[in-house]
Amino acid sequence: MKPEDRKRKSPAMLAAIGKVTLEKLESIASKIGDDIATEADRHNFEILREVVALASNRVSVSENESAAELGGDAWTERTSASHFPHIRLHGGALEDDPLKMNI
């Protein structure tokens, strides 16, 4: 998927993608629990688990940055007041991403 295609996704489409991702993750987790998962299932589970973790992290960073900007009590991992958290490797703050890829 090209970056310009990602920008065309409506909020409803993104919500549906998220819902289906969580449903598939749960389905594969059930197969793993029942010991009937294939190698491909286990690989897909790890990818989906990472996607969910990255999305959760990104939302958490956004919520905490908003609270901090409003003077609220929020955690930050800044090295200075102008520097966003160092969570690039975990998919956190987009502002810290040198590629400036917005979803």
C-alpha positions as CSV (number, residue, x, y, z in Angstrom):
1,M,0.0,0.0,0.0
2,K,1.4,3.4,-1.0
3,P,1.4,6.2,1.6
4,E,-1.0,8.2,-0.5
5,D,-3.5,5.3,-0.4
6,R,-3.2,5.1,3.4
7,K,-4.3,8.8,3.6
8,R,-7.5,8.0,1.7
9,K,-8.9,5.6,4.3
10,S,-12.0,6.9,6.0
11,P,-12.3,6.7,9.8
12,A,-15.0,4.0,9.2
13,M,-12.5,2.0,7.1
14,L,-9.7,2.3,9.6
15,A,-12.1,1.3,12.4
16,A,-13.1,-1.8,10.4
17,I,-9.5,-2.7,9.8
18,G,-8.8,-2.4,13.5
19,K,-11.8,-4.5,14.4
20,V,-11.0,-7.2,11.9
21,T,-7.3,-7.2,13.0
22,L,-8.4,-7.8,16.7
23,E,-10.9,-10.5,15.6
24,K,-8.2,-12.3,13.6
25,L,-5.7,-12.0,16.5
26,E,-8.3,-13.6,18.9
27,S,-9.1,-16.3,16.4
28,I,-5.4,-17.3,15.9
29,A,-4.9,-17.1,19.7
30,S,-7.7,-19.6,20.1
31,K,-6.1,-22.0,17.5
32,I,-2.8,-21.7,19.4
33,G,-4.5,-22.4,22.7
34,D,-6.1,-25.5,21.1
35,D,-2.7,-26.6,19.7
36,I,-4.0,-26.7,16.1
37,A,-2.2,-23.6,14.8
38,T,0.0,-23.9,11.8
39,E,3.4,-22.3,11.4
40,A,1.8,-19.6,9.2
41,D,-0.8,-19.0,12.0
42,R,1.9,-18.5,14.6
43,H,3.8,-16.2,12.2
44,N,0.6,-14.2,11.5
45,F,-0.1,-14.1,15.2
46,E,3.2,-12.4,16.0
47,I,2.7,-9.9,13.2
48,L,-0.8,-9.0,14.3
49,R,0.3,-8.8,18.0
50,E,3.0,-6.3,17.0
51,V,0.5,-4.2,15.0
52,V,-1.9,-4.1,17.9
53,A,0.9,-3.2,20.3
54,L,2.2,-0.4,18.0
55,A,-1.3,1.0,17.6
56,S,-2.0,0.9,21.3
57,N,1.4,2.6,22.0
58,R,0.7,5.3,19.4
59,V,-2.7,6.1,21.0
60,S,-1.2,6.2,24.4
61,V,1.6,8.6,23.3
62,S,-1.0,10.8,21.7
63,E,-3.2,10.9,24.7
64,N,-0.3,11.6,27.1
65,E,1.2,14.3,24.9
66,S,-2.2,16.0,24.7
67,A,-2.5,15.9,28.5
68,A,1.0,17.2,29.0
69,E,0.5,20.1,26.5
70,L,-2.6,21.1,28.5
71,G,-0.6,21.1,31.7
72,G,-2.1,17.8,33.0
73,D,-0.3,15.1,34.8
74,A,1.0,12.7,32.1
75,W,4.1,10.6,31.5
76,T,6.6,11.7,28.9
77,E,10.0,10.4,27.8
78,R,11.4,13.7,26.6
79,T,15.0,14.8,26.7
80,S,13.8,18.4,26.4
81,A,10.6,20.3,26.3
82,S,10.6,20.4,22.5
83,H,11.5,16.7,21.9
84,F,8.8,14.1,21.6
85,P,9.1,10.7,23.3
86,H,11.8,8.2,22.0
87,I,9.4,5.4,21.1
88,R,10.2,5.2,17.3
89,L,11.1,1.5,17.6
90,H,7.8,0.7,19.1
91,G,5.7,2.8,16.8
92,G,5.0,5.7,19.2
93,A,5.3,9.3,18.3
94,L,4.9,10.1,14.6
95,E,6.6,13.5,15.2
96,D,9.9,11.6,16.0
97,D,9.8,9.6,12.9
98,P,12.4,10.8,10.3
99,L,10.2,9.5,7.5
100,K,7.3,11.7,8.6
101,M,4.8,9.0,7.5
102,N,1.4,9.9,8.7
103,I,-1.3,7.2,8.9
